[in-house]
């Protein structure tokens, strides 16, 4: 297990990435709530609520307010107001629970088939973004975030979704061949049938993962698999079976620590997906142009797995990642610390461990 990024680098990359900024905003709200008995109109958390509501309302995506005072005019809170309140939020000691909570919220709120929500937009505004650096410095000074920059932990890999240990697992080679054939076929179809205007009302397969192959994450300090907690576009599952994966030392794993690593994969193993990703990825990034993915079948000829570090996720997921002069890519549908396995040499072994989620405390425990 190695760490490539230093804390100083992580301090820089967290405010630079869409999910990193969201995590810092989430943590600041937890910190603000710790110092108050409840939300008041002058609190930072209230400022975030009113500012993001106005952003969403201006775009026609805001929900309906209800309850006492809902019929009164909303406070006119600007990003500058939020930034000034953020500068005065006291920062508590960093705990594993708080980090897990904000990373889970950040992952669950990722939406790559639509425009960024009000919280993501607010965190990226010119007044707020510089103030988030103070939060980044606070978090990265803690030993509890060190694992965010570490590579794969081979002896603690777990996958979910197991019902019985002898389930038939498809061969990886076949799954990758099927995946590539579907992507190539869909690209041709989309080029024929979909408009080239990126603002057109079209959607499709927005994720960039190699569907059909096994994936796993490490176990956290409490023994629970990270993949229980950190899920993009979560379906709200409350029960699942986990099983350990055996990862031989001979399996070469490509590590993604940030944008450059993903761009390198795309340059070495490019597969064009412009026609099929154009509309979804334009909505989430605002970029119009040529799009590529790593050709996972070609990647499998060199690497047995690809691991996205937590730091890499926070820095790069959801961003338009420059590959070359006119080409870009997006990391989408890939959870922090998740490894996708491109070889049959990695396999599940041992007993299934059942986990259940308490819907009141939103925590997982062994059944």
LOPAMAR-302421 format. One record per atom (N, C-alpha, C): y, z, x. Coordinates in steps of 0.1 Angstrom, whole numbers, padded with zeros to 4 digits, always signed. Last residue first. Layout:
N
YZX/...
END
This chain:
367
-0085+0100-0251/-0090+0103-0265/-0101+0114-0263/-0057+0106-0230/-0071+0103-0232/-0077+0108-0245/-0025+0096-0242/-0034+0106-0236/-0048+0101-0238/+0010+0086-0243/-0005+0082-0243/-0013+0094-0237/+0037+0090-0265/+0031+0093-0253/+0016+0089-0254/+0055+0093-0287/+0054+0081-0280/+0048+0082-0266/+0056+0115-0304/+0061+0117-0290/+0061+0104-0282/+0045+0101-0326/+0057+0110-0327/+0064+0112-0314/+0023+0087-0320/+0034+0080-0325/+0047+0088-0326/+0004+0089-0293/+0010+0098-0303/+0023+0091-0307/-0023+0068-0285/-0008+0070-0285/-0004+0079-0296/-0052+0071-0265/-0046+0070-0278/-0031+0074-0277/-0079+0056-0247/-0065+0061-0247/-0059+0060-0261/-0111+0057-0232/-0103+0055-0244/-0089+0062-0243/-0125+0041-0206/-0118+0053-0209/-0108+0050-0221/-0157+0028-0198/-0144+0026-0206/-0138+0039-0209/-0171+0031-0165/-0170+0034-0180/-0157+0030-0185/-0176+0003-0142/-0175+0017-0147/-0173+0018-0161/-0154-0026-0137/-0167-0018-0134/-0165-0004-0139/-0142-0059-0136/-0142-0046-0141/-0155-0039-0139/-0134-0078-0105/-0141-0076-0118/-0140-0062-0123/-0128-0103-0083/-0122-0091-0089/-0128-0089-0103/-0139-0128-0079/-0143-0117-0070/-0138-0103-0074/-0129-0148-0094/-0140-0140-0101/-0144-0129-0092/-0093-0151-0093/-0106-0152-0087/-0116-0144-0095/-0068-0145-0100/-0071-0159-0100/-0085-0161-0093/-0053-0120-0119/-0063-0123-0110/-0068-0137-0112/-0021-0106-0120/-0030-0116-0126/-0040-0120-0116/-0008-0074-0121/-0014-0084-0112/-0023-0093-0121/+0022-0056-0128/+0010-0063-0133/+0006-0073-0122/+0045-0042-0123/+0033-0038-0115/+0021-0045-0120/+0059-0051-0154/+0061-0045-0141/+0048-0039-0136/+0045-0080-0171/+0049-0066-0170/+0051-0061-0156/+0055-0111-0182/+0048-0104-0171/+0054-0090-0170/+0071-0126-0198/+0058-0122-0203/+0050-0115-0193/+0085-0146-0172/+0086-0141-0186/+0072-0137-0191/+0105-0158-0148/+0094-0149-0150/+0095-0143-0164/+0115-0192-0147/+0118-0179-0153/+0105-0171-0152/+0132-0216-0126/+0121-0211-0133/+0124-0197-0138/+0147-0248-0117/+0147-0234-0118/+0134-0229-0125/+0163-0275-0099/+0152-0269-0106/+0152-0254-0106/+0181-0287-0082/+0182-0290-0097/+0171-0284-0105/+0177-0276-0056/+0190-0280-0061/+0191-0282-0076/+0152-0252-0063/+0158-0261-0054/+0171-0265-0061/+0150-0227-0077/+0139-0232-0069/+0144-0242-0059/+0166-0199-0091/+0168-0212-0084/+0156-0215-0075/+0158-0185-0120/+0155-0184-0106/+0156-0197-0100/+0173-0169-0145/+0171-0183-0141/+0170-0183-0126/+0156-0139-0155/+0167-0146-0149/+0163-0160-0146/+0134-0126-0165/+0144-0130-0174/+0155-0138-0168/+0129-0107-0135/+0124-0111-0149/+0135-0115-0158/+0141-0098-0111/+0140-0112-0114/+0136-0116-0128/+0145-0070-0108/+0154-0079-0101/+0154-0093-0107/+0123-0059-0121/+0137-0055-0125/+0148-0064-0119/+0102-0071-0108/+0104-0073-0123/+0118-0070-0126/+0105-0061-0082/+0105-0076-0085/+0108-0079-0100/+0101-0034-0087/+0114-0039-0082/+0115-0054-0084/+0074-0035-0094/+0084-0030-0104/+0098-0035-0100/+0058-0066-0084/+0062-0052-0082/+0072-0048-0093/+0033-0086-0094/+0047-0084-0096/+0051-0069-0094/+0008-0103-0077/+0013-0090-0081/+0028-0090-0082/-0018-0125-0080/-0004-0124-0078/+0001-0112-0085/-0049-0133-0063/-0041-0126-0073/-0027-0127-0069/-0060-0149-0044/-0069-0144-0054/-0062-0136-0065/-0046-0180-0031/-0045-0166-0034/-0055-0162-0045/-0054-0207-0029/-0049-0200-0017/-0049-0185-0019/-0062-0216-0053/-0069-0222-0041/-0065-0215-0028/-0045-0206-0071/-0058-0199-0070/-0066-0205-0058/-0024-0224-0072/-0022-0211-0065/-0036-0204-0062/-0036-0243-0088/-0033-0246-0074/-0031-0234-0066/-0036-0229-0112/-0048-0234-0107/-0047-0238-0092/-0009-0224-0116/-0017-0213-0112/-0031-0218-0107/+0019-0237-0105/+0006-0243-0110/-0005-0233-0106/+0048-0220-0114/+0037-0221-0105/+0025-0227-0111/+0070-0241-0134/+0062-0229-0133/+0053-0231-0120/+0103-0254-0139/+0090-0255-0134/+0083-0241-0135/+0129-0274-0154/+0122-0261-0153/+0108-0264-0147/+0162-0288-0152/+0148-0290-0150/+0141-0276-0147/+0186-0275-0176/+0182-0283-0164/+0167-0284-0163/+0208-0251-0185/+0202-0263-0189/+0199-0271-0177/+0210-0216-0190/+0209-0227-0181/+0202-0239-0188/+0209-0193-0206/+0221-0201-0206/+0221-0213-0197/+0186-0177-0208/+0194-0177-0195/+0207-0184-0196/+0176-0178-0234/+0176-0165-0227/+0184-0165-0214/+0181-0205-0242/+0186-0193-0250/+0186-0181-0242/+0167-0218-0222/+0181-0220-0223/+0187-0208-0231/+0141-0211-0228/+0147-0206-0216/+0162-0208-0215/+0137-0224-0253/+0136-0209-0252/+0143-0204-0240/+0142-0252-0246/+0150-0245-0256/+0149-0230-0255/+0125-0258-0224/+0139-0261-0224/+0147-0252-0234/+0097-0258-0222/+0105-0245-0221/+0120-0246-0223/+0089-0284-0226/+0083-0274-0235/+0090-0260-0233/+0103-0299-0207/+0104-0303-0222/+0099-0291-0231/+0097-0287-0182/+0111-0288-0188/+0111-0290-0203/+0077-0281-0165/+0075-0276-0179/+0089-0278-0186/+0059-0290-0136/+0071-0292-0144/+0068-0288-0159/+0048-0271-0111/+0043-0277-0123/+0054-0278-0133/+0044-0265-0076/+0053-0268-0088/+0045-0275-0099/+0038-0247-0052/+0029-0251-0063/+0036-0255-0076/+0060-0242-0036/+0047-0246-0030/+0038-0252-0040/+0081-0236-0054/+0082-0247-0044/+0069-0252-0039/+0070-0214-0067/+0073-0226-0075/+0075-0238-0066/+0067-0195-0046/+0055-0200-0054/+0058-0213-0061/+0095-0192-0041/+0086-0198-0031/+0073-0203-0037/+0104-0180-0064/+0109-0194-0060/+0100-0200-0050/+0092-0155-0061/+0088-0164-0072/+0092-0179-0069/+0106-0147-0038/+0091-0148-0037/+0086-0157-0049/+0132-0146-0046/+0128-0155-0035/+0113-0157-0035/+0134-0125-0065/+0136-0139-0069/+0130-0149-0058/+0109-0101-0055/+0122-0105-0060/+0122-0120-0063/+0083-0095-0047/+0093-0084-0046/+0107-0088-0052/+0052-0103-0053/+0065-0107-0057/+0075-0095-0057/+0025-0111-0032/+0034-0101-0037/+0048-0107-0041/-0007-0123-0034/+0007-0127-0032/+0016-0117-0039/-0037-0112-0020/-0028-0110-0031/-0013-0114-0027/-0069-0120-0012/-0055-0121-0007/-0046-0121-0019/-0098-0102-0009/-0090-0109-0018/-0075-0109-0014/-0110-0084+0008/-0110-0098+0012/-0101-0107+0003/-0112-0060-0004/-0102-0062+0007/-0100-0076+0011/-0119-0063-0039/-0123-0063-0025/-0111-0065-0015/-0114-0043-0065/-0106-0054-0058/-0110-0053-0043/-0125-0035-0097/-0129-0035-0082/-0122-0047-0075/-0108-0018-0122/-0112-0031-0116/-0115-0029-0101/-0116+0004-0150/-0112+0001-0136/-0116-0012-0131/-0104+0001-0183/-0115+0001-0174/-0110-0003-0160/-0095+0014-0215/-0092+0010-0202/-0104+0010-0193/-0090+0007-0249/-0099+0011-0239/-0095+0006-0226/-0066+0020-0273/-0071+0010-0265/-0081+0016-0255/-0042+0025-0298/-0055+0029-0293/-0060+0017-0285/-0019+0016-0308/-0020+0030-0307/-0033+0035-0301/+0004-0012-0303/-0009-0006-0304/-0010+0009-0301/+0028-0027-0306/+0027-0013-0311/+0013-0008-0312/+0031-0050-0292/+0026-0051-0306/+0025-0038-0313/+0059-0056-0271/+0048-0048-0275/+0044-0050-0290/+0074-0073-0253/+0071-0077-0267/+0059-0069-0272/+0059-0060-0224/+0069-0069-0230/+0064-0073-0244/+0051-0028-0215/+0046-0040-0222/+0058-0047-0227/+0041+0000-0201/+0051-0010-0198/+0046-0024-0203/+0021+0018-0208/+0034+0021-0210/+0044+0009-0210/-0004+0007-0200/-0003+0014-0213/+0012+0015-0217/-0001-0002-0174/+0000-0012-0185/-0001-0006-0199/-0005+0020-0158/+0009+0016-0161/+0010+0007-0173/-0030+0043-0170/-0027+0030-0164/-0012+0026-0168/-0028+0078-0161/-0027+0068-0171/-0024+0054-0165/-0025+0097-0141/-0038+0090-0143/-0038+0079-0153/-0001+0106-0135/-0008+0114-0144/-0022+0108-0147/+0009+0086-0118/+0006+0099-0112/-0002+0108-0121/-0007+0056-0130/+0005+0064-0126/+0000+0078-0121/-0028+0030-0117/-0027+0042-0125/-0014+0050-0120/-0017-0005-0117/-0022+0007-0111/-0022+0019-0121/-0030-0032-0138/-0019-0024-0131/-0025-0012-0125/-0042-0066-0145/-0044-0051-0143/-0031-0045-0137/-0059-0093-0160/-0047-0087-0154/-0049-0072-0154/-0079-0124-0161/-0078-0109-0161/-0064-0105-0155/-0068-0153-0178/-0074-0147-0167/-0071-0132-0168/-0054-0163-0200/-0069-0164-0200/-0076-0158-0188/-0024-0177-0187/-0032-0172-0198/-0047-0174-0196/-0004-0169-0163/-0016-0177-0164/-0026-0172-0175/+0030-0167-0176/+0018-0161-0170/+0006-0171-0171/+0054-0172-0188/+0051-0180-0176/+0038-0174-0169/+0063-0178-0223/+0059-0170-0211/+0054-0178-0200/+0069-0194-0245/+0080-0190-0236/+0075-0183-0223/+0059-0219-0264/+0053-0209-0255/+0063-0206-0244/+0087-0224-0285/+0073-0227-0282/+0067-0216-0273/+0113-0238-0306/+0107-0227-0298/+0092-0231-0295/+0144-0251-0316/+0130-0253-0313/+0126-0241-0305/+0172-0261-0325/+0164-0250-0330/+0149-0253-0329/+0191-0270-0296/+0184-0274-0308/+0174-0262-0312/+0202-0267-0272/+0207-0258-0282/+0199-0260-0296/+0194-0286-0254/+0188-0273-0253/+0192-0263-0264/+0185-0318-0264/+0196-0309-0265/+0191-0294-0265/+0163-0333-0265/+0167-0329-0252/+0179-0319-0252/+0138-0326-0291/+0151-0330-0286/+0155-0325-0272/+0103-0334-0289/+0114-0324-0290/+0127-0330-0285/+0084-0354-0286/+0088-0350-0299/+0100-0341-0300/+0079-0361-0259/+0079-0372-0270/+0086-0367-0282/+0079-0337-0246/+0088-0348-0241/+0089-0359-0252/+0058-0324-0259/+0072-0320-0261/+0082-0330-0256/+0036-0339-0249/+0039-0339-0263/+0054-0335-0266/+0037-0333-0222/+0038-0347-0226/+0042-0348-0241/+0034-0305-0223/+0046-0311-0217/+0048-0326-0221/+0009-0302-0234/+0020-0298-0242/+0033-0304-0236/-0007-0312-0213/-0007-0319-0226/+0005-0315-0234/-0001-0293-0193/+0002-0307-0191/+0003-0315-0204/-0011-0270-0206/+0003-0271-0202/+0007-0285-0200/-0038-0276-0210/-0029-0273-0221/-0015-0275-0218/-0046-0278-0183/-0047-0289-0192/-0038-0288-0204/-0042-0252-0174/-0034-0263-0168/-0034-0275-0178/-0060-0237-0190/-0046-0234-0190/-0038-0246-0185/-0084-0248-0181/-0080-0250-0195/-0065-0247-0196/-0084-0240-0154/-0084-0254-0157/-0080-0257-0171/-0084-0212-0158/-0073-0219-0152/-0072-0234-0154/-0109-0209-0170/-0097-0205-0177/-0085-0211-0171/-0127-0218-0150/-0126-0225-0162/-0113-0222-0170/-0121-0198-0130/-0119-0212-0127/-0118-0220-0140/-0129-0174-0143/-0115-0176-0140/-0112-0191-0138/-0151-0172-0170/-0149-0175-0156/-0135-0179-0154/-0147-0147-0195/-0148-0161-0191/-0146-0162-0176/-0169-0120-0201/-0156-0123-0195/-0156-0138-0191/-0184-0103-0227/-0185-0116-0219/-0171-0120-0214/-0189-0068-0224/-0183-0080-0230/-0183-0092-0221/-0201-0045-0217/-0208-0057-0214/-0202-0069-0221/-0186-0023-0225/-0186-0027-0211/-0193-0040-0208/-0165-0027-0254/-0178-0024-0248/-0179-0030-0234/-0137-0029-0254/-0144-0022-0265/-0158-0018-0261/-0106-0031-0236/-0121-0030-0236/-0127-0023-0248/-0079-0032-0233/-0085-0041-0243/-0100-0040-0243/-0068-0032-0198/-0069-0027-0212/-0076-0037-0221/-0074-0023-0164/-0071-0033-0174/-0074-0027-0188/-0064-0010-0132/-0070-0008-0146/-0065-0019-0155/-0068+0000-0099/-0064-0010-0108/-0072-0009-0121/-0069+0015-0074/-0065+0021-0086/-0060+0010-0096/-0073+0003-0050/-0083+0012-0055/-0080+0019-0067/-0050-0013-0044/-0063-0019-0047/-0074-0010-0053/-0020-0015-0054/-0029-0004-0050/-0043-0009-0054/+0004-0039-0042/-0007-0036-0051/-0015-0024-0045/+0035-0027-0028/+0026-0037-0032/+0014-0031-0040/+0065-0009-0038/+0052-0010-0031/+0044-0021-0037/+0088-0003-0051/+0089-0014-0041/+0076-0016-0034/+0082+0018-0068/+0087+0005-0074/+0087-0006-0064/+0076+0040-0054/+0065+0031-0057/+0070+0018-0063/+0101+0053-0053/+0096+0046-0041/+0085+0036-0044/+0111+0068-0073/+0112+0054-0074/+0107+0046-0063/+0109+0094-0064/+0101+0090-0076/+0102+0075-0079/+0127+0101-0045/+0113+0097-0040/+0105+0091-0052/+0160+0088-0051/+0148+0097-0055/+0135+0092-0049/+0178+0070-0047/+0178+0081-0037/+0166+0090-0040/+0177+0053-0069/+0170+0049-0056/+0170+0060-0045/+0192+0067-0088/+0178+0065-0090/+0171+0062-0077/+0218+0066-0076/+0212+0079-0080/+0197+0078-0081/+0223+0039-0074/+0223+0048-0062/+0216+0061-0064/+0223+0032-0101/+0213+0027-0092/+0212+0035-0079/+0246+0045-0110/+0233+0049-0115/+0222+0044-0106/+0265+0031-0095/+0264+0046-0093/+0250+0051-0099/+0262+0006-0106/+0258+0008-0093/+0256+0023-0090/+0274+0005-0131/+0260+0007-0130/+0255+0010-0116/+0300-0002-0126/+0297+0012-0128/+0282+0015-0128/+0298-0030-0124/+0301-0022-0112/+0298-0007-0114/+0292-0036-0152/+0283-0039-0142/+0286-0031-0129/+0314-0031-0169/+0303-0022-0169/+0294-0024-0157/+0334-0052-0166/+0338-0038-0164/+0326-0029-0162/+0318-0076-0169/+0325-0073-0156/+0329-0059-0155/+0286-0073-0184/+0300-0075-0184/+0307-0070-0172/+0259-0066-0186/+0263-0077-0176/+0278-0079-0176/+0257-0047-0205/+0254-0043-0192/+0258-0054-0182/+0262-0063-0228/+0272-0053-0224/+0269-0049-0209/+0239-0079-0229/+0252-0085-0227/+0262-0075-0222/+0220-0059-0234/+0219-0067-0222/+0232-0074-0219/+0229-0050-0259/+0228-0041-0248/+0228-0049-0235/+0227-0073-0276/+0240-0067-0273/+0240-0058-0261/+0202-0095-0261/+0208-0087-0272/+0221-0080-0267/+0201-0130-0251/+0201-0115-0248/+0207-0107-0259/+0185-0153-0274/+0196-0149-0266/+0195-0134-0262/+0149-0158-0272/+0162-0157-0279/+0172-0153-0269/+0126-0156-0259/+0127-0167-0268/+0140-0167-0276/+0124-0133-0244/+0127-0145-0237/+0127-0157-0246/+0132-0101-0245/+0130-0111-0255/+0134-0125-0249/+0126-0067-0237/+0127-0081-0232/+0124-0091-0243/+0121-0042-0246/+0133-0049-0252/+0135-0063-0247/+0100-0032-0231/+0098-0035-0245/+0109-0043-0251/+0112-0027-0206/+0102-0037-0208/+0100-0042-0222/+0130-0006-0213/+0135-0019-0207/+0125-0030-0208/+0112+0013-0222/+0122+0008-0231/+0128-0005-0226/+0098+0018-0198/+0091+0014-0210/+0101+0007-0220/+0119+0027-0182/+0112+0015-0178/+0104+0009-0190/+0126+0051-0195/+0136+0040-0194/+0129+0027-0190/+0102+0066-0193/+0108+0063-0206/+0117+0051-0205/+0098+0068-0166/+0088+0062-0174/+0094+0057-0188/+0120+0083-0159/+0118+0070-0153/+0108+0062-0162/+0115+0107-0174/+0127+0099-0177/+0126+0084-0171/+0092+0116-0161/+0092+0113-0176/+0104+0104-0179/+0099+0120-0135/+0089+0110-0138/+0090+0106-0153/+0134+0125-0131/+0121+0130-0134/+0112+0118-0137/+0163+0133-0112/+0154+0122-0117/+0140+0128-0119/+0188+0155-0124/+0177+0152-0115/+0168+0142-0121/+0216+0138-0141/+0206+0149-0139/+0196+0145-0128/+0249+0130-0139/+0236+0125-0136/+0226+0136-0133/+0276+0128-0162/+0269+0135-0152/+0254+0131-0151/+0298+0101-0167/+0285+0107-0172/+0278+0115-0161/+0321+0088-0160/+0321+0103-0161/+0308+0109-0166/+0316+0061-0161/+0320+0067-0148/+0320+0082-0148/+0312+0057-0188/+0301+0057-0179/+0304+0063-0166/+0338+0055-0198/+0330+0067-0202/+0318+0068-0192/+0346+0031-0186/+0353+0044-0183/+0345+0056-0186/+0328+0014-0198/+0327+0015-0183/+0335+0028-0179/+0336+0015-0225/+0323+0019-0221/+0322+0022-0206/+0361+0003-0222/+0360+0017-0227/+0347+0023-0223/+0353-0023-0214/+0361-0015-0205/+0361+0000-0209/+0340-0032-0237/+0332-0030-0225/+0340-0021-0215/+0355-0013-0264/+0354-0025-0256/+0345-0022-0244/+0355-0003-0297/+0351+0001-0283/+0348-0012-0275/+0369+0006-0324/+0370-0006-0316/+0368-0003-0301/+0348+0021-0348/+0357+0023-0337/+0357+0010-0328/+0346+0005-0380/+0340+0009-0368/+0350+0011-0357/+0357+0018-0411/+0358+0008-0401/+0352+0014-0388/+0332+0032-0434/+0345+0033-0427/+0345+0022-0416/+0307+0032-0444/+0317+0024-0451/+0330+0024-0444/+0293+0050-0430/+0290+0036-0427/+0300+0027-0434/+0296+0077-0434/+0306+0071-0426/+0304+0056-0424/+0262+0085-0437/+0276+0090-0438/+0285+0082-0429/+0243+0053-0441/+0244+0067-0438/+0259+0072-0439/+0240+0022-0422/+0239+0030-0434/+0240+0045-0431/+0245-0011-0411/+0247+0003-0409/+0246+0010-0422/+0223-0038-0405/+0232-0031-0415/+0233-0017-0412/+0224-0055-0373/+0218-0050-0385/+0228-0044-0394/+0237-0086-0359/+0237-0071-0361/+0230-0067-0373/+0240-0112-0354/+0226-0107-0352/+0226-0092-0354/+0264-0126-0352/+0256-0127-0364/+0242-0121-0364/+0279-0123-0331/+0269-0133-0329/+0261-0135-0342/+0294-0101-0338/+0301-0113-0335/+0292-0125-0334/+0274-0082-0339/+0280-0086-0351/+0288-0099-0350/+0268-0078-0312/+0258-0084-0321/+0264-0089-0334/+0292-0066-0304/+0288-0079-0298/+0278-0086-0307/+0293-0044-0321/+0303-0054-0322/+0299-0067-0316/+0271-0031-0310/+0271-0035-0325/+0281-0046-0327/+0279-0025-0285/+0268-0035-0287/+0267-0040-0301/+0299-0006-0291/+0303-0018-0283/+0292-0029-0286/+0286+0014-0304/+0296+0007-0311/+0299-0006-0304/+0267+0022-0284/+0262+0018-0298/+0273+0009-0304/+0283+0029-0262/+0273+0018-0261/+0269+0013-0275/+0296+0051-0274/+0304+0039-0270/+0295+0027-0268/+0275+0069-0277/+0282+0063-0289/+0290+0051-0286/+0270+0074-0250/+0260+0067-0259/+0266+0062-0271/+0294+0086-0242/+0290+0073-0237/+0280+0066-0246/+0315+0100-0269/+0304+0101-0259/+0301+0087-0254/+0333+0101-0289/+0338+0099-0276/+0327+0099-0265/+0319+0106-0312/+0325+0092-0311/+0330+0090-0297/+0288+0122-0303/+0302+0122-0308/+0308+0109-0305/+0255+0131-0305/+0264+0120-0303/+0278+0123-0310/+0249+0165-0293/+0247+0154-0302/+0257+0143-0299/+0252+0182-0272/+0244+0187-0283/+0240+0175-0293/+0250+0168-0239/+0257+0170-0252/+0247+0175-0262/+0237+0161-0216/+0249+0170-0215/+0256+0173-0228/+0217+0144-0223/+0213+0157-0218/+0225+0166-0217/+0230+0120-0230/+0225+0129-0241/+0221+0142-0236/+0236+0110-0205/+0247+0114-0213/+0241+0124-0224/+0210+0104-0196/+0218+0113-0189/+0229+0119-0197/+0203+0084-0215/+0195+0096-0214/+0203+0107-0207/+0223+0065-0207/+0223+0071-0221/+0215+0084-0221/+0215+0059-0181/+0228+0065-0183/+0229+0071-0197/+0191+0046-0187/+0190+0059-0180/+0204+0066-0182/+0200+0022-0199/+0191+0031-0206/+0191+0045-0200/+0214+0011-0178/+0221+0014-0190/+0213+0024-0198/+0193+0006-0160/+0203+0015-0156/+0211+0020-0168/+0177-0013-0175/+0172+0000-0172/+0183+0010-0168/+0195-0034-0176/+0191-0027-0189/+0186-0014-0186/+0196-0041-0149/+0208-0036-0156/+0205-0029-0169/+0169-0050-0147/+0174-0039-0139/+0187-0033-0145/+0168-0072-0163/+0161-0060-0167/+0165-0048-0159/+0187-0089-0149/+0188-0086-0163/+0181-0073-0168/+0198-0078-0116/+0188-0084-0125/+0190-0080-0140/+0217-0064-0102/+0218-0079-0102/+0208-0085-0112/+0213-0037-0102/+0224-0042-0110/+0225-0057-0111/+0189-0038-0084/+0189-0033-0098/+0201-0038-0106/+0197-0047-0058/+0190-0056-0067/+0189-0051-0082/+0210-0026-0045/+0217-0039-0047/+0210-0047-0058/+0190-0007-0044/+0203-0003-0050/+0211-0016-0053/+0171-0020-0030/+0168-0017-0044/+0181-0014-0051/+0182-0019-0005/+0180-0032-0011/+0178-0030-0026/+0181+0009+0000/+0194+0002-0001/+0193-0011-0007/+0154+0015+0001/+0162+0019-0010/+0175+0013-0012/+0138-0017+0011/+0144-0004+0014/+0151+0001+0002/+0109-0036+0004/+0123-0033+0001/+0127-0019+0005/+0082-0031+0010/+0090-0041+0018/+0105-0038+0016/+0056-0009+0014/+0069-0011+0007/+0077-0020+0016/+0021-0010+0008/+0032-0012+0016/+0045-0013+0008/-0012+0000+0009/+0000+0000+0000/+0012+0000+0009/
END
